[in-house]
Each structure stands twice: as C-alpha cells, then as structure tokens.
Amino acid sequence: MYRRYRKYRSELQIFKDILEALASSRNGTMFKTRIMYAANLNTDSLSFYLNKLMDSGLITKKENGSKQAYTITNKGYSVLYLIDLLRDIMAKNVMDVNKIKLISDITELNNEAVDGYDIHGPILKKGKTGIIHIFDLLIQGKYSYVINFVEKTNIDFKVTWFLLSLIDTGFLRGILVTKDSVPKIISYKFGSITIYVLGVQDLDPQEIYRGLKAITFEEDNLQ
C-alpha cells in the first residue's frame, strides 16, 4: 500500500502554519475545513491545535450555522512575528545579525549631527492588550517615530503586523526599513496612523540615516 511521506513538524511549526494560514486570509478569518487543508492536518489533530491556540488567546472561534470560523487575534499576529524573528536569528539572517550594529551606528551618526533628533533603541513598549512590542529604534522630535528593520519578503504582511503594533502601543508614525534594489520611500495611511517603507540598496547606516531624515524633515515641514 502506498503511503505518502510526511515530513515531521514540531508543535511550534504547526502552530505557525495555522497562524500563517489565518494571517494570509481575508480579514484573518477562515473556516475550519480550509485551515485543515492549509495546515495539512487531519480533523482530530486540527481540533487539538485550534483549542490550544484559543486557550492561549491567539485565535478566536465564531459559529456560523453548522460551520466554525476562526480568526487570528492581535496577540496571534505578534506571536507569529516573534516566531519568524526567532527563525531568522537562528538562521543567521543578515538583517538580524547586523541589526544591533546598525542601531548603534545610526545612533552615533545622529549624535554627531548638529540638528540631530533624539534617536535610541531598541525599545520595549507594553501595549493596551498587555503584549510587549519590540521596536528597533525610536525617533523623538516634533513627532515620534518607531522603526523596525525587516526583510522585503511578505512586506504587505509585515506592514499589517506593524500597524497592529502601532495601534496597540499608541504610536501614530512608524518606519519599516528594508533592503531594496531601488531606493524609495512608500507611505501608507491608515486613519491617523502613517507607515513608511524605506527601501535602501545596502544596509549602510549613512544611507538609512539619510532616508530617515528625509521622512522626518518632510513631515516636520508639512504644517
């Protein structure tokens, strides 16, 4: 009898697969059957993992007639991001390995500038939900900006979880710095919250610092 080979997955990987499936769906919600196929689980195993995720506050369940719909929570988005961050660090991802040096170099460049802002980091900020959020840098001047360095892959998803972090912590402005073949600044407006994606060709502190200054200078002179 032919048996399909299934690669062993840890519990953490299965949790991640379920959370990723929900995060990539419309409104972060999926029916149970779709989650089962997306996460490659049988019915019994899926029920076990969904219950554990609900007990942890990472997802919620809503009955819709005979169907059950599950939605990822803000806490679920944060946990998914932390899992990805840990995976990148363990894989010696270039962005995360160099992150501490980048933060130090950018802070030093700002200290040497005549019109330097107050830039420091990394910072931990407890949100309204009780979740602790990690930001790589905080710029304080006329306006406050929180900054994270991220990989370009799945940038739309990263903008989403960054938005949730800003909502939870009360910050109105955020900047995601990523490596891009073409330097550019893209802005996203979500009500009173603005998120900038700063694309830089190289992870060069001076190039990043110039981009950050360009964003803050433009905003400072809008009003």
Secondary structure, 3 states (H helix, E strand, C coil): CCCCCCCCCCHHHHHHHHHHHHHCCHHHEEEHHHHHHHHCCCHHHHHHHHHHHHHCCCEEEEEECCEEEEEECHHHHHHHHHHHHHHHHHCCCHHHHCHHHHHHHHHHHHHHCCCCCEEECCEEEECCCCCEEEECEEEECCCEEEEEECCCCCHHHHHHHHHHHHHHHCCCEEEEEEECCCCEEEEEEECCEEEEEEEECCCCHHHHHHHHHHHHHHHHCCC
